[in-house]
Amino acid sequence: MLAGDEQGVKPDRHLLRFVTTALGRASITDDACVRIVRESAQLLQEDHPWMTPLRLDYSIWKFERT
């Protein structure tokens, strides 16, 4: 679904669960989740220039699905 769009973030249940847990919240809006993942990817680029929102999204998704 997000193939080729390096800025793409899909706020599915895995991503929402990860972000809400990280923030210590009960819930979060889809828009807030997308914004947080995009901003986090931008911060991570300082040490990891290859990091994009899509790659961070996928890394979180893989972590959460196990």
C-alpha positions in Angstrom: 0.0 0.0 0.0 2.8 2.4 0.8 5.3 1.0 -1.7 7.5 3.8 -3.1 6.2 6.5 -0.8 9.1 7.0 1.6 7.1 9.6 3.6 4.1 7.3 3.9 2.9 6.1 7.3 -0.1 3.9 7.8 -1.5 4.2 11.4 -2.6 0.6 11.7 -3.2 -1.2 15.0 0.5 -2.2 15.4 1.7 1.4 14.9 -1.0 2.8 17.1 -0.2 0.3 19.9 3.5 1.1 19.8 3.1 4.8 19.9 0.4 4.8 22.6 2.6 2.5 24.7 5.7 4.6 24.2 3.8 7.7 25.2 2.0 6.0 28.1 -1.4 6.9 26.8 -4.6 5.0 26.4 -5.2 6.2 22.9 -4.0 8.6 20.2 -5.5 9.9 16.9 -4.4 8.5 13.6 -3.2 12.0 12.6 -1.1 12.4 15.8 0.4 8.9 15.3 1.4 9.8 11.7 2.9 13.1 12.8 4.9 11.5 15.6 6.3 8.7 13.4 7.3 11.3 10.7 9.0 13.6 13.2 10.7 10.7 14.9 12.1 9.5 11.6 13.4 13.0 10.9 15.2 13.0 14.3 16.7 9.6 13.7 18.1 10.8 10.4 20.8 12.7 12.3 22.5 9.4 13.2 20.9 7.1 10.5 20.6 9.1 7.2 18.8 6.2 5.5 15.8 6.4 8.0 12.5 7.5 6.4 9.0 7.5 7.9 8.2 4.4 5.7 11.2 2.5 7.1 10.4 3.4 10.6 6.8 2.5 10.1 7.8 -0.9 8.8 10.4 -1.5 11.6 7.7 -0.7 14.2 5.2 -3.0 12.4 7.7 -5.9 12.4 8.4 -5.4 16.0 4.8 -5.2 17.1 3.6 -8.2 15.0 5.8 -10.7 16.9 
